[in-house]
Amino acid sequence: MNAPDLKIEIVVRDHLGAIVALITDSGVVDATTASSQISRGEARYVAGPDSWVRTPVKAMPGIGGGYLFANWDGSRRNNLHDLAPGRIPVRLPLPAEAEAEAESEPRQPGILSTIRRALRLSRLRANGTPCPPASPASC
């Protein structure tokens, strides 16, 4: 069975610069999940600077989980970092915090919805589009 090709459009990095999520043409995927899918051969992620150049993403074992790596320009650096739109504040809860949040009642939006909202607002600002009327304070 051939694994489907999932094109990475944008990567999301945390405050240390580590890749925490991939935004593909079919949705948002956690980097840990993508790394394990690549290792097991369940999915094939590809990335590149444009729609013509696409390079397979490799998952390398590392401390704290898999490390995603792609190189399409022949340099030694990880070109996946070129797909990051800039700094988007993302706070990942620690495991103890995640359990405490699961027990507390008002549920906060998940990380994926926070990432989507931050990216949508950054695209609106970059294109010069006025903010949506429901959230003028967040622009």
For each residue, the residues with C-beta under 8 A, 3 or more apart:
1:
2:
3: 41 42 43 44
4: 43 44
5: 44 45 46 54
6: 24 25 26 29 43 44 45 46
7: 24 25 45 46 47 54
8: 11 22 23 24 45 46 47 57 70 80 83
9: 23 24 25 83
10: 22 23 83 84 85 119
11: 8 19 21 22 23 80 81 83 84
12: 19 20 21 22 23 84 88 90 115 119
13: 16 17 18 19 20 81 84
14: 17 18 20 90 92
15: 89 90
16: 13
17: 13 14 81
18: 13 14 31
19: 11 12 13 22 31 68 80 81 84
20: 12 13 14 30 31 90 92
21: 11 12 28 29 30 31 111 112 115
22: 8 10 11 12 19 28 29 30 31 34 45 68
23: 8 9 10 11 12 27 28 29 115 119
24: 6 7 8 9 27 28 29 45
25: 6 7 9
26: 6
27: 23 24
28: 21 22 23 24 112 115 116
29: 6 21 22 23 24 33 34 37
30: 20 21 22 33 34
31: 18 19 20 21 22 34 35 65 66 68
32: 35 36 65 66
33: 29 30 36 37
34: 22 29 30 31 37 38 43 45 57 59 68
35: 31 32 38 39 59 65 66 67 68
36: 32 33 39 40 59 66
37: 29 33 34 40 42 43 45
38: 34 35 41 42 43 44 45 57 58 59 66 68
39: 35 36 59 66
40: 36 37
41: 3 38
42: 3 37 38
43: 3 4 6 34 37 38
44: 3 4 5 6 38 56
45: 5 6 7 8 22 24 34 37 38 56 57 68
46: 5 6 7 8 54 55 56 57 70
47: 7 8 54 55 57 70 72 79 80 83
48: 51 52 53 54 55 70 72
49: 53 72 73 79 82
50: 53
51: 48 54
52: 48
53: 48 49 50 72
54: 5 7 46 47 48 51 72
55: 46 47 48 70 71 72 79
56: 44 45 46 70
57: 8 34 38 45 46 47 68 69 70 80
58: 38 68 69 70
59: 34 35 36 38 39 66 67 68 69
60: 66 67 68 69
61: 66 67
62: 65 66 67
63:
64:
65: 31 32 35 62
66: 31 32 35 36 38 39 59 60 61 62
67: 35 59 60 61 62
68: 19 22 31 34 35 38 45 57 58 59 60 78 80
69: 57 58 59 60 78 80
70: 8 46 47 48 55 56 57 58 78 79 80
71: 55 74 75 76 77 78 79
72: 47 48 49 53 54 55 79
73: 49 79
74: 71
75: 71 79
76: 71
77: 71 81
78: 68 69 70 71 81
79: 47 49 55 70 71 72 73 75 82 83
80: 8 11 19 47 57 68 69 70 83
81: 11 13 17 19 77 78 84
82: 49 79
83: 8 9 10 11 47 79 80
84: 10 11 12 13 19 81
85: 10 88 119 122
86: 122
87:
88: 12 85 115 118 119 122
89: 15 118
90: 12 14 15 20 111 114 115 118
91:
92: 14 20 111
93: 97 98 101
94: 97 98
95: 98 99
96: 99 100
97: 93 94 100 101
98: 93 94 95 101 102
99: 95 96 102 103
100: 96 97 103 104
101: 93 97 98 104 107 108
102: 98 99
103: 99 100
104: 100 101
105:
106:
107: 101
108: 101
109: 113 114 117
110: 113 114
111: 21 90 92 114 115
112: 21 28 115 116
113: 109 110 116 117
114: 90 109 110 111 117 118
115: 12 21 23 28 88 90 111 112 118 119
116: 28 112 113 119 120
117: 109 113 114 120 121
118: 88 89 90 114 115 121 122
119: 10 12 23 85 88 115 116 122 123
120: 116 117 123 124
121: 117 118 124 125 131 135 138 139
122: 85 86 88 118 119 125 126
123: 119 120 126 127
124: 120 121 127 129 130 131 132 139
125: 121 122 128 129 139
126: 122 123
127: 123 124
128: 125
129: 124 125
130: 124
131: 121 124 135 136 138 139
132: 124 135
133: 136
134:
135: 121 131 132 138 139
136: 131 133 139
137:
138: 121 131 135
139: 121 124 125 131 135 136
